[in-house]
Amino acid sequence: MNQMIQKLSQYRYSLSFIVIFFTILAAAWFGIFTRPLSYSAFFWPANAILLGVLIRYPFFRNISSIIGAALGYIGADLFIGNTFLLTLSLTVINFISVLVALYFYLYFYKNQTFVNNKKFMRNSFPLLFSTIIGSCFCACLAVSVLPYVPHTFLGHEQPLLNFLYWWSGELFNYILILPILISFPGLRKLARMWFYHPEAFKWSDLKIILPFIAVMISCVLTHYYFAPGALFYPLATLMWAAAVYSLFSISIITMLTCLTLYNSLSSMYLSSVDHTFIYPMISIRVGLIILGITTLYICVMNLYHRKIFREIEHLAGHDSLTNALNRRKFMYLASKLLSRQQVYPVTIMMLDIDHFKTLNDRYGHASGDLALQTFSSGVHALLRANDLFCRIGGEEFAIFLQNTDASQGEKIAERIRQQISDLKVETPAYGMIQMTVSIGLVNVSQNKYELQALLQYADQALYWAKQQGRNQVKVYQSLDAPQPKIESIEILE
């Protein structure tokens, strides 16, 4: 991977130029060829795509990308017969919009204090304000420059109206495109999502697609029964979808819905070729901008609440120091598993770090905590995903292994013992310290025993391991056979 990155870095400028040039050329052509009028683009994704790429991928923030984008803009405009001066003016205006928005985004992002794991949640505030500022600069330039360029399509009679029309169109494009680029999960993850096919369709899976079907129906109603109030047809269905789908999915759904609404509603007014059509078009764009922002933020807040709930649920069931299950969660999960015949044979282990009290007294509680964390990480690395690992309390731990017979369980326990004895805990004050672990285990092949009894049997085997010298594994041989006699009742750490 590092070699690939180094090779790409060598060709950074050439690659940036090629990718940006063809991307902007294609996006600009899309905007040009979908114009309902010869001078007003229905949807102009080029600026939003360029800004999204520069925000998401710093690799492309170089002079080659600027040159490639400029040639893409100019090539698309010249291809349809615009004069060079008009094309150059439009290109400069587009660049000002993108670069101003990028500058303010980086400024806001650098100075913000609220950061979490969701990229869009982290970036949404600076992203929104940056696009508002960028689109305002773009509109100001357009109103100030374009009316005086030869062969222009923008008059200077109503500068405020021209400003609002240009600003609403630019912001509309940003609101629809940028969330998709910012929340894009990556090609590898997207491919896994696309090619995943469940073994059998379940009727419960229908719940997942119901919000999308509802959004589609509302869009169809908007198209065939359009009127000014049609802007609110998909409102409830979009709110429903925002509570169910991922941010990337809802970004795409929002874009398609807003474009459908925009096409349906604007068709009522585009027959007028004077300035009267501009007023309702501005109103429609602003309404769709608000609809898009509302939908996205409901999705973001829902993701945030789900994230907080997962964190609370995790904290409620895990030990905060070692990240192992706590006793309550372990007892609940293990008891449920014991009631299922398909998990047998089952092996249960009890583990105890040897001389841990001495370690705490000699090196301090901070070193003891570090030892517990190192121990937990070492054990986790040897367990399967469906194995249960629990901190019972202090330096005592338990493991639940399903579909594991006695010999397999003993081998796993021995590997754990060896792994822990090989680990070295690096402490800031005392250098490297080592630890060992004693393990007792019990194995059952039938659903005949309660969890509490099995834990007691494993604890008995652990006692024998500590009594006979520690740093070893002992097996509770058979639940029906006589067990070794305990020769002393001394308290062992």
Secondary structure as a PSIPRED ss2 file (coil, helix, strand):
# PSIPRED VFORMAT (PSIPRED V4.0)

   1 M C   1.000  0.000  0.000
   2 N H   0.000  1.000  0.000
   3 Q H   0.000  1.000  0.000
   4 M H   0.000  1.000  0.000
   5 I H   0.000  1.000  0.000
   6 Q H   0.000  1.000  0.000
   7 K H   0.000  1.000  0.000
   8 L H   0.000  1.000  0.000
   9 S H   0.000  1.000  0.000
  10 Q H   0.000  1.000  0.000
  11 Y C   1.000  0.000  0.000
  12 R H   0.000  1.000  0.000
  13 Y H   0.000  1.000  0.000
  14 S H   0.000  1.000  0.000
  15 L H   0.000  1.000  0.000
  16 S H   0.000  1.000  0.000
  17 F H   0.000  1.000  0.000
  18 I H   0.000  1.000  0.000
  19 V H   0.000  1.000  0.000
  20 I H   0.000  1.000  0.000
  21 F H   0.000  1.000  0.000
  22 F H   0.000  1.000  0.000
  23 T H   0.000  1.000  0.000
  24 I H   0.000  1.000  0.000
  25 L H   0.000  1.000  0.000
  26 A H   0.000  1.000  0.000
  27 A H   0.000  1.000  0.000
  28 A H   0.000  1.000  0.000
  29 W H   0.000  1.000  0.000
  30 F H   0.000  1.000  0.000
  31 G H   0.000  1.000  0.000
  32 I H   0.000  1.000  0.000
  33 F H   0.000  1.000  0.000
  34 T C   1.000  0.000  0.000
  35 R C   1.000  0.000  0.000
  36 P C   1.000  0.000  0.000
  37 L C   1.000  0.000  0.000
  38 S C   1.000  0.000  0.000
  39 Y C   1.000  0.000  0.000
  40 S C   1.000  0.000  0.000
  41 A C   1.000  0.000  0.000
  42 F C   1.000  0.000  0.000
  43 F C   1.000  0.000  0.000
  44 W C   1.000  0.000  0.000
  45 P C   1.000  0.000  0.000
  46 A H   0.000  1.000  0.000
  47 N H   0.000  1.000  0.000
  48 A H   0.000  1.000  0.000
  49 I H   0.000  1.000  0.000
  50 L H   0.000  1.000  0.000
  51 L H   0.000  1.000  0.000
  52 G H   0.000  1.000  0.000
  53 V H   0.000  1.000  0.000
  54 L H   0.000  1.000  0.000
  55 I H   0.000  1.000  0.000
  56 R H   0.000  1.000  0.000
  57 Y C   1.000  0.000  0.000
  58 P H   0.000  1.000  0.000
  59 F H   0.000  1.000  0.000
  60 F H   0.000  1.000  0.000
  61 R C   1.000  0.000  0.000
  62 N C   1.000  0.000  0.000
  63 I H   0.000  1.000  0.000
  64 S H   0.000  1.000  0.000
  65 S H   0.000  1.000  0.000
  66 I H   0.000  1.000  0.000
  67 I H   0.000  1.000  0.000
  68 G H   0.000  1.000  0.000
  69 A H   0.000  1.000  0.000
  70 A H   0.000  1.000  0.000
  71 L H   0.000  1.000  0.000
  72 G H   0.000  1.000  0.000
  73 Y H   0.000  1.000  0.000
  74 I H   0.000  1.000  0.000
  75 G H   0.000  1.000  0.000
  76 A H   0.000  1.000  0.000
  77 D H   0.000  1.000  0.000
  78 L H   0.000  1.000  0.000
  79 F H   0.000  1.000  0.000
  80 I C   1.000  0.000  0.000
  81 G C   1.000  0.000  0.000
  82 N C   1.000  0.000  0.000
  83 T C   1.000  0.000  0.000
  84 F H   0.000  1.000  0.000
  85 L H   0.000  1.000  0.000
  86 L H   0.000  1.000  0.000
  87 T H   0.000  1.000  0.000
  88 L H   0.000  1.000  0.000
  89 S H   0.000  1.000  0.000
  90 L H   0.000  1.000  0.000
  91 T H   0.000  1.000  0.000
  92 V H   0.000  1.000  0.000
  93 I H   0.000  1.000  0.000
  94 N H   0.000  1.000  0.000
  95 F H   0.000  1.000  0.000
  96 I H   0.000  1.000  0.000
  97 S H   0.000  1.000  0.000
  98 V H   0.000  1.000  0.000
  99 L H   0.000  1.000  0.000
 100 V H   0.000  1.000  0.000
 101 A H   0.000  1.000  0.000
 102 L H   0.000  1.000  0.000
 103 Y H   0.000  1.000  0.000
 104 F H   0.000  1.000  0.000
 105 Y H   0.000  1.000  0.000
 106 L H   0.000  1.000  0.000
 107 Y H   0.000  1.000  0.000
 108 F H   0.000  1.000  0.000
 109 Y H   0.000  1.000  0.000
 110 K H   0.000  1.000  0.000
 111 N H   0.000  1.000  0.000
 112 Q C   1.000  0.000  0.000
 113 T C   1.000  0.000  0.000
 114 F C   1.000  0.000  0.000
 115 V C   1.000  0.000  0.000
 116 N C   1.000  0.000  0.000
 117 N C   1.000  0.000  0.000
 118 K C   1.000  0.000  0.000
 119 K H   0.000  1.000  0.000
 120 F H   0.000  1.000  0.000
 121 M H   0.000  1.000  0.000
 122 R H   0.000  1.000  0.000
 123 N H   0.000  1.000  0.000
 124 S H   0.000  1.000  0.000
 125 F H   0.000  1.000  0.000
 126 P H   0.000  1.000  0.000
 127 L H   0.000  1.000  0.000
 128 L H   0.000  1.000  0.000
 129 F H   0.000  1.000  0.000
 130 S H   0.000  1.000  0.000
 131 T H   0.000  1.000  0.000
 132 I H   0.000  1.000  0.000
 133 I H   0.000  1.000  0.000
 134 G H   0.000  1.000  0.000
 135 S H   0.000  1.000  0.000
 136 C H   0.000  1.000  0.000
 137 F H   0.000  1.000  0.000
 138 C H   0.000  1.000  0.000
 139 A H   0.000  1.000  0.000
 140 C H   0.000  1.000  0.000
 141 L H   0.000  1.000  0.000
 142 A H   0.000  1.000  0.000
 143 V H   0.000  1.000  0.000
 144 S H   0.000  1.000  0.000
 145 V H   0.000  1.000  0.000
 146 L H   0.000  1.000  0.000
 147 P H   0.000  1.000  0.000
 148 Y H   0.000  1.000  0.000
 149 V C   1.000  0.000  0.000
 150 P C   1.000  0.000  0.000
 151 H C   1.000  0.000  0.000
 152 T C   1.000  0.000  0.000
 153 F C   1.000  0.000  0.000
 154 L C   1.000  0.000  0.000
 155 G C   1.000  0.000  0.000
 156 H C   1.000  0.000  0.000
 157 E C   1.000  0.000  0.000
 158 Q C   1.000  0.000  0.000
 159 P H   0.000  1.000  0.000
 160 L H   0.000  1.000  0.000
 161 L H   0.000  1.000  0.000
 162 N H   0.000  1.000  0.000
 163 F H   0.000  1.000  0.000
 164 L H   0.000  1.000  0.000
 165 Y H   0.000  1.000  0.000
 166 W H   0.000  1.000  0.000
 167 W H   0.000  1.000  0.000
 168 S H   0.000  1.000  0.000
 169 G H   0.000  1.000  0.000
 170 E H   0.000  1.000  0.000
 171 L H   0.000  1.000  0.000
 172 F H   0.000  1.000  0.000
 173 N H   0.000  1.000  0.000
 174 Y H   0.000  1.000  0.000
 175 I H   0.000  1.000  0.000
 176 L H   0.000  1.000  0.000
 177 I H   0.000  1.000  0.000
 178 L H   0.000  1.000  0.000
 179 P H   0.000  1.000  0.000
 180 I H   0.000  1.000  0.000
 181 L H   0.000  1.000  0.000
 182 I H   0.000  1.000  0.000
 183 S H   0.000  1.000  0.000
 184 F C   1.000  0.000  0.000
 185 P C   1.000  0.000  0.000
 186 G C   1.000  0.000  0.000
 187 L H   0.000  1.000  0.000
 188 R H   0.000  1.000  0.000
 189 K H   0.000  1.000  0.000
 190 L H   0.000  1.000  0.000
 191 A H   0.000  1.000  0.000
 192 R H   0.000  1.000  0.000
 193 M H   0.000  1.000  0.000
 194 W H   0.000  1.000  0.000
 195 F C   1.000  0.000  0.000
 196 Y C   1.000  0.000  0.000
 197 H C   1.000  0.000  0.000
 198 P C   1.000  0.000  0.000
 199 E C   1.000  0.000  0.000
 200 A C   1.000  0.000  0.000
 201 F C   1.000  0.000  0.000
 202 K C   1.000  0.000  0.000
 203 W H   0.000  1.000  0.000
 204 S H   0.000  1.000  0.000
 205 D H   0.000  1.000  0.000
 206 L H   0.000  1.000  0.000
 207 K H   0.000  1.000  0.000
 208 I H   0.000  1.000  0.000
 209 I H   0.000  1.000  0.000
 210 L H   0.000  1.000  0.000
 211 P H   0.000  1.000  0.000
 212 F H   0.000  1.000  0.000
 213 I H   0.000  1.000  0.000
 214 A H   0.000  1.000  0.000
 215 V H   0.000  1.000  0.000
 216 M H   0.000  1.000  0.000
 217 I H   0.000  1.000  0.000
 218 S H   0.000  1.000  0.000
 219 C H   0.000  1.000  0.000
 220 V H   0.000  1.000  0.000
 221 L H   0.000  1.000  0.000
 222 T H   0.000  1.000  0.000
 223 H H   0.000  1.000  0.000
 224 Y H   0.000  1.000  0.000
 225 Y C   1.000  0.000  0.000
 226 F C   1.000  0.000  0.000
 227 A C   1.000  0.000  0.000
 228 P H   0.000  1.000  0.000
 229 G H   0.000  1.000  0.000
 230 A H   0.000  1.000  0.000
 231 L H   0.000  1.000  0.000
 232 F H   0.000  1.000  0.000
 233 Y C   1.000  0.000  0.000
 234 P C   1.000  0.000  0.000
 235 L H   0.000  1.000  0.000
 236 A H   0.000  1.000  0.000
 237 T H   0.000  1.000  0.000
 238 L H   0.000  1.000  0.000
 239 M H   0.000  1.000  0.000
 240 W H   0.000  1.000  0.000
 241 A H   0.000  1.000  0.000
 242 A H   0.000  1.000  0.000
 243 A C   1.000  0.000  0.000
 244 V C   1.000  0.000  0.000
 245 Y C   1.000  0.000  0.000
 246 S C   1.000  0.000  0.000
 247 L H   0.000  1.000  0.000
 248 F H   0.000  1.000  0.000
 249 S H   0.000  1.000  0.000
 250 I H   0.000  1.000  0.000
 251 S H   0.000  1.000  0.000
 252 I H   0.000  1.000  0.000
 253 I H   0.000  1.000  0.000
 254 T H   0.000  1.000  0.000
 255 M H   0.000  1.000  0.000
 256 L H   0.000  1.000  0.000
 257 T H   0.000  1.000  0.000
 258 C H   0.000  1.000  0.000
 259 L H   0.000  1.000  0.000
 260 T H   0.000  1.000  0.000
 261 L H   0.000  1.000  0.000
 262 Y H   0.000  1.000  0.000
 263 N H   0.000  1.000  0.000
 264 S H   0.000  1.000  0.000
 265 L H   0.000  1.000  0.000
 266 S H   0.000  1.000  0.000
 267 S C   1.000  0.000  0.000
 268 M C   1.000  0.000  0.000
 269 Y C   1.000  0.000  0.000
 270 L C   1.000  0.000  0.000
 271 S C   1.000  0.000  0.000
 272 S C   1.000  0.000  0.000
 273 V C   1.000  0.000  0.000
 274 D C   1.000  0.000  0.000
 275 H H   0.000  1.000  0.000
 276 T H   0.000  1.000  0.000
 277 F H   0.000  1.000  0.000
 278 I H   0.000  1.000  0.000
 279 Y H   0.000  1.000  0.000
 280 P H   0.000  1.000  0.000
 281 M H   0.000  1.000  0.000
 282 I H   0.000  1.000  0.000
 283 S H   0.000  1.000  0.000
 284 I H   0.000  1.000  0.000
 285 R H   0.000  1.000  0.000
 286 V H   0.000  1.000  0.000
 287 G H   0.000  1.000  0.000
 288 L H   0.000  1.000  0.000
 289 I H   0.000  1.000  0.000
 290 I H   0.000  1.000  0.000
 291 L H   0.000  1.000  0.000
 292 G H   0.000  1.000  0.000
 293 I H   0.000  1.000  0.000
 294 T H   0.000  1.000  0.000
 295 T H   0.000  1.000  0.000
 296 L H   0.000  1.000  0.000
 297 Y H   0.000  1.000  0.000
 298 I H   0.000  1.000  0.000
 299 C H   0.000  1.000  0.000
 300 V H   0.000  1.000  0.000
 301 M H   0.000  1.000  0.000
 302 N H   0.000  1.000  0.000
 303 L H   0.000  1.000  0.000
 304 Y H   0.000  1.000  0.000
 305 H H   0.000  1.000  0.000
 306 R H   0.000  1.000  0.000
 307 K H   0.000  1.000  0.000
 308 I H   0.000  1.000  0.000
 309 F H   0.000  1.000  0.000
 310 R H   0.000  1.000  0.000
 311 E H   0.000  1.000  0.000
 312 I H   0.000  1.000  0.000
 313 E H   0.000  1.000  0.000
 314 H H   0.000  1.000  0.000
 315 L H   0.000  1.000  0.000
 316 A H   0.000  1.000  0.000
 317 G H   0.000  1.000  0.000
 318 H E   0.000  0.000  1.000
 319 D C   1.000  0.000  0.000
 320 S C   1.000  0.000  0.000
 321 L C   1.000  0.000  0.000
 322 T C   1.000  0.000  0.000
 323 N C   1.000  0.000  0.000
 324 A C   1.000  0.000  0.000
 325 L E   0.000  0.000  1.000
 326 N C   1.000  0.000  0.000
 327 R H   0.000  1.000  0.000
 328 R H   0.000  1.000  0.000
 329 K H   0.000  1.000  0.000
 330 F H   0.000  1.000  0.000
 331 M H   0.000  1.000  0.000
 332 Y H   0.000  1.000  0.000
 333 L H   0.000  1.000  0.000
 334 A H   0.000  1.000  0.000
 335 S H   0.000  1.000  0.000
 336 K H   0.000  1.000  0.000
 337 L H   0.000  1.000  0.000
 338 L H   0.000  1.000  0.000
 339 S C   1.000  0.000  0.000
 340 R C   1.000  0.000  0.000
 341 Q H   0.000  1.000  0.000
 342 Q H   0.000  1.000  0.000
 343 V H   0.000  1.000  0.000
 344 Y C   1.000  0.000  0.000
 345 P C   1.000  0.000  0.000
 346 V E   0.000  0.000  1.000
 347 T E   0.000  0.000  1.000
 348 I E   0.000  0.000  1.000
 349 M E   0.000  0.000  1.000
 350 M E   0.000  0.000  1.000
 351 L E   0.000  0.000  1.000
 352 D E   0.000  0.000  1.000
 353 I E   0.000  0.000  1.000
 354 D C   1.000  0.000  0.000
 355 H C   1.000  0.000  0.000
 356 F H   0.000  1.000  0.000
 357 K H   0.000  1.000  0.000
 358 T H   0.000  1.000  0.000
 359 L H   0.000  1.000  0.000
 360 N H   0.000  1.000  0.000
 361 D H   0.000  1.000  0.000
 362 R H   0.000  1.000  0.000
 363 Y H   0.000  1.000  0.000
 364 G C   1.000  0.000  0.000
 365 H H   0.000  1.000  0.000
 366 A H   0.000  1.000  0.000
 367 S H   0.000  1.000  0.000
 368 G H   0.000  1.000  0.000
 369 D H   0.000  1.000  0.000
 370 L H   0.000  1.000  0.000
 371 A H   0.000  1.000  0.000
 372 L H   0.000  1.000  0.000
 373 Q H   0.000  1.000  0.000
 374 T H   0.000  1.000  0.000
 375 F H   0.000  1.000  0.000
 376 S H   0.000  1.000  0.000
 377 S H   0.000  1.000  0.000
 378 G H   0.000  1.000  0.000
 379 V H   0.000  1.000  0.000
 380 H H   0.000  1.000  0.000
 381 A C   1.000  0.000  0.000
 382 L C   1.000  0.000  0.000
 383 L C   1.000  0.000  0.000
 384 R C   1.000  0.000  0.000
 385 A C   1.000  0.000  0.000
 386 N C   1.000  0.000  0.000
 387 D C   1.000  0.000  0.000
 388 L E   0.000  0.000  1.000
 389 F E   0.000  0.000  1.000
 390 C E   0.000  0.000  1.000
 391 R E   0.000  0.000  1.000
 392 I E   0.000  0.000  1.000
 393 G E   0.000  0.000  1.000
 394 G C   1.000  0.000  0.000
 395 E C   1.000  0.000  0.000
 396 E E   0.000  0.000  1.000
 397 F E   0.000  0.000  1.000
 398 A E   0.000  0.000  1.000
 399 I E   0.000  0.000  1.000
 400 F E   0.000  0.000  1.000
 401 L E   0.000  0.000  1.000
 402 Q E   0.000  0.000  1.000
 403 N C   1.000  0.000  0.000
 404 T C   1.000  0.000  0.000
 405 D C   1.000  0.000  0.000
 406 A H   0.000  1.000  0.000
 407 S H   0.000  1.000  0.000
 408 Q H   0.000  1.000  0.000
 409 G H   0.000  1.000  0.000
 410 E H   0.000  1.000  0.000
 411 K H   0.000  1.000  0.000
 412 I H   0.000  1.000  0.000
 413 A H   0.000  1.000  0.000
 414 E H   0.000  1.000  0.000
 415 R H   0.000  1.000  0.000
 416 I H   0.000  1.000  0.000
 417 R H   0.000  1.000  0.000
 418 Q H   0.000  1.000  0.000
 419 Q H   0.000  1.000  0.000
 420 I H   0.000  1.000  0.000
 421 S H   0.000  1.000  0.000
 422 D H   0.000  1.000  0.000
 423 L C   1.000  0.000  0.000
 424 K E   0.000  0.000  1.000
 425 V E   0.000  0.000  1.000
 426 E E   0.000  0.000  1.000
 427 T E   0.000  0.000  1.000
 428 P C   1.000  0.000  0.000
 429 A C   1.000  0.000  0.000
 430 Y C   1.000  0.000  0.000
 431 G E   0.000  0.000  1.000
 432 M E   0.000  0.000  1.000
 433 I E   0.000  0.000  1.000
 434 Q E   0.000  0.000  1.000
 435 M C   1.000  0.000  0.000
 436 T C   1.000  0.000  0.000
 437 V E   0.000  0.000  1.000
 438 S E   0.000  0.000  1.000
 439 I E   0.000  0.000  1.000
 440 G E   0.000  0.000  1.000
 441 L E   0.000  0.000  1.000
 442 V E   0.000  0.000  1.000
 443 N E   0.000  0.000  1.000
 444 V E   0.000  0.000  1.000
 445 S C   1.000  0.000  0.000
 446 Q C   1.000  0.000  0.000
 447 N C   1.000  0.000  0.000
 448 K C   1.000  0.000  0.000
 449 Y C   1.000  0.000  0.000
 450 E C   1.000  0.000  0.000
 451 L H   0.000  1.000  0.000
 452 Q H   0.000  1.000  0.000
 453 A H   0.000  1.000  0.000
 454 L H   0.000  1.000  0.000
 455 L H   0.000  1.000  0.000
 456 Q H   0.000  1.000  0.000
 457 Y H   0.000  1.000  0.000
 458 A H   0.000  1.000  0.000
 459 D H   0.000  1.000  0.000
 460 Q H   0.000  1.000  0.000
 461 A H   0.000  1.000  0.000
 462 L H   0.000  1.000  0.000
 463 Y H   0.000  1.000  0.000
 464 W H   0.000  1.000  0.000
 465 A H   0.000  1.000  0.000
 466 K H   0.000  1.000  0.000
 467 Q H   0.000  1.000  0.000
 468 Q C   1.000  0.000  0.000
 469 G C   1.000  0.000  0.000
 470 R C   1.000  0.000  0.000
 471 N C   1.000  0.000  0.000
 472 Q C   1.000  0.000  0.000
 473 V E   0.000  0.000  1.000
 474 K E   0.000  0.000  1.000
 475 V E   0.000  0.000  1.000
 476 Y E   0.000  0.000  1.000
 477 Q C   1.000  0.000  0.000
 478 S C   1.000  0.000  0.000
 479 L C   1.000  0.000  0.000
 480 D C   1.000  0.000  0.000
 481 A C   1.000  0.000  0.000
 482 P C   1.000  0.000  0.000
 483 Q C   1.000  0.000  0.000
 484 P C   1.000  0.000  0.000
 485 K C   1.000  0.000  0.000
 486 I C   1.000  0.000  0.000
 487 E C   1.000  0.000  0.000
 488 S C   1.000  0.000  0.000
 489 I C   1.000  0.000  0.000
 490 E C   1.000  0.000  0.000
 491 I C   1.000  0.000  0.000
 492 L C   1.000  0.000  0.000
 493 E C   1.000  0.000  0.000
